[in-house]
Amino acid sequence: MYALDGKNEQAIAAYEEAIRLRPDVGEIHLHLGLVYEQANQSTQALGAFRKALDLNELYPEDKATGFKEGDIRGAFVVTRDLADG
């Protein structure tokens, strides 16, 4: 909700707390990466996307993390672009 309102710092803090409680849920890392990207924090976004990818090794939907194929592929594309740029 914070990210939608442009409150990136609050959103980052909320996602970091969620990760502290559930570090094994890749979707949280994915969303943290998106907020970091929105806040122009490319290095942090890259780390969050990589962690999301590590937690969800395959592209098809993974019921444990809630990823859909498009989500994880989108994170990968952004991560690759950040790494290249």
C-alpha positions in Angstrom: 0.0 0.0 0.0 2.8 2.4 0.8 4.5 1.9 -2.6 1.3 2.7 -4.4 1.2 6.0 -2.5 4.8 6.8 -3.4 5.9 6.2 0.2 8.9 4.2 -0.8 10.8 4.4 2.5 7.8 3.1 4.5 7.2 0.3 1.9 10.9 -0.7 2.1 10.7 -0.9 5.9 7.5 -2.9 5.7 8.9 -5.4 3.2 12.2 -5.7 5.2 10.2 -6.5 8.3 8.2 -9.1 6.3 11.4 -10.6 5.1 12.7 -10.8 8.7 9.6 -12.8 9.6 9.5 -14.9 6.4 12.8 -14.9 4.7 11.9 -17.9 2.6 9.0 -16.2 0.7 10.4 -15.1 -2.7 7.4 -13.0 -3.5 8.3 -10.6 -0.7 11.8 -10.2 -2.1 10.3 -9.6 -5.6 8.1 -6.8 -4.3 10.9 -5.3 -2.3 13.0 -5.2 -5.5 10.2 -3.4 -7.3 10.0 -0.8 -4.6 13.7 -0.3 -4.6 13.5 0.1 -8.4 10.8 2.7 -8.0 13.0 4.5 -5.5 15.9 4.5 -8.0 18.0 2.2 -5.7 19.2 -0.1 -8.5 21.9 -2.0 -6.4 19.4 -2.9 -3.7 16.8 -3.8 -6.4 19.2 -6.1 -8.0 20.0 -7.9 -4.7 16.3 -8.3 -3.9 15.5 -9.7 -7.4 18.4 -12.1 -7.2 17.2 -13.4 -3.9 13.7 -13.7 -5.3 15.1 -15.8 -8.2 17.1 -17.9 -5.8 14.1 -18.8 -3.8 12.0 -19.6 -6.9 14.3 -21.7 -9.0 11.9 -22.5 -11.8 9.7 -20.3 -13.8 6.3 -22.2 -13.5 4.0 -21.2 -10.7 5.3 -22.3 -7.4 2.6 -22.6 -4.8 5.0 -22.1 -1.9 6.0 -18.6 -3.1 2.9 -17.5 -5.1 5.0 -16.6 -8.1 3.4 -16.7 -11.5 5.5 -17.2 -14.6 5.3 -13.6 -15.7 6.3 -12.2 -12.3 9.6 -14.1 -12.1 10.4 -13.6 -15.7 9.8 -9.9 -15.3 12.1 -9.8 -12.3 14.8 -11.6 -14.3 14.6 -9.2 -17.2 14.9 -6.2 -14.8 17.7 -7.9 -13.0 19.6 -8.6 -16.2 19.1 -5.0 -17.4 20.3 -3.6 -14.1 23.4 -5.8 -14.2 24.1 -4.8 -17.8 23.5 -1.1 -17.3 
